[in-house]
């Protein structure tokens, strides 16, 4: 038994002993105006719980009987002694019942609190597991897009290497040497640019947001979009004249655009148009992305940003792509909305807070 409970039992026992001595010497009638019998019940309920409360209540009743016996010894009539016993007994019983109900409610609340605490810990673990799983799925989505791009990019690299090889194997003509070196330089830079795009797309590190001009990112991304969508889809970019500065991770932004473009390519069965337009308002940058694909119903449009929701057949999609896009825009303090009609294509509207130009960049 813990020391604290032993001390509590000793304290209550001492109080009951003193109460018994008082009734033995003075009787019950002489102490009716003093509510001493309630004090042991209160301390028993507080320190010893329900069992201790009822043990103390029975002991208190025995003490009242002792006081009644003492009153009879002092030649008090039985009727008067019984009347003196009835009132404190009823008061003690009512007090014991009230305290018992309070203890029952406290125990229920304590168990409920423990259950809620356990549920909260389980929920925290599930949330952490889900966040970890979602991060893995996001990376898998990027790698999936990377794999789909690899074939087209390999063809482009082959063309670049052919250009470089052609310039390098030409006859040693000093008159055209500078032109040949310039051609090699341009082709090499183009290959480096493609490699950089693939590496940022495959990156699995945490977001590194910075203030960037999304018009510049979109212009640099256009060749990759062309490779992804192919010749059957006309890519049109209508970018605002002023730089569109936003605070976002460039790699995540590019992954979002590639994801939207991939969905548009899947939605366009034959030939079609994929259009990207940027606009500036007083406080925000608006990015509109429109395709002339098959569109979707209102019911589907309401669910497309939910994780794991997909309308594609089995193994055709993970249902995480648009959820990832929504998360990226939300983390950048922006938002994305969709409007679509069956047979009339789909339009996404992205709104991001407009940022001031970086200090190292001249104002346009």
C-alpha angles and dihedrals in degrees: 000000000000117000092239092059091047090053091048091052090049091050094050092043090053091051092050091047091053090047091051091050091050092053091045093056102034105023128225103283093058092058103042092109091056117076095210094135092066095058096069090048092053094049092044091053092046098045107023107030129223098325092050090046095057094042088054091046092056091046090050090052089051089051090052089053088050090053091049090052090051090051090054090052087057089058096258112154120255091241092054092045092050091049089051090051097047099061099051090041092055091044091051093047093050091047091049092050093048092048091046092054091047091051091049090052092046091051091049091049091047092052090046090051091050091049091049091048090051091048091049091053091048091048091050090052091048091049091050090048091048092049090050091048092047091051089052091049092049090053090046089052090053092048090048090054089045091054092050090051095047096081095051093042091051089056090050092049089051089055091048092050090049090054092048092046091049093053093044096051098046117116115280096264110164091195093065097031094105092050091049092051091049090053091049090049094051093048092047092050090050090052091049090050092053091048091050092052092051092048094050090048091052094045114121099186125115118280117281103199119198137161107271138162106247090199088065091046091050093049091051090046096052097088091053090049089052091053092047098047098035130209096303092071120064112219113210124185121190104182125181118252095239123067112266103220117195135162106241142120104269093213092051092046091052091046089053093051091047090051093051090046092051091052090048091051090052091049095051106077099187128353122349149134131270109194129188120188131178127199135179125220128177095278108010148044116235120205117190120193117187134177133183094224132128094288124209141252124265091251092055093043090057091058105038095099093053114107115257094009111133138157093201121105122261112300088010096102143352097225090231101097100084091037086057091049091050091049092049093051093045092050087053089056090253137108140222129212133183134213120185142160127194109261094007104078134246133279125199121196117200119190119192129174112262112241132203116258114268114264091243092055122080116234114253 
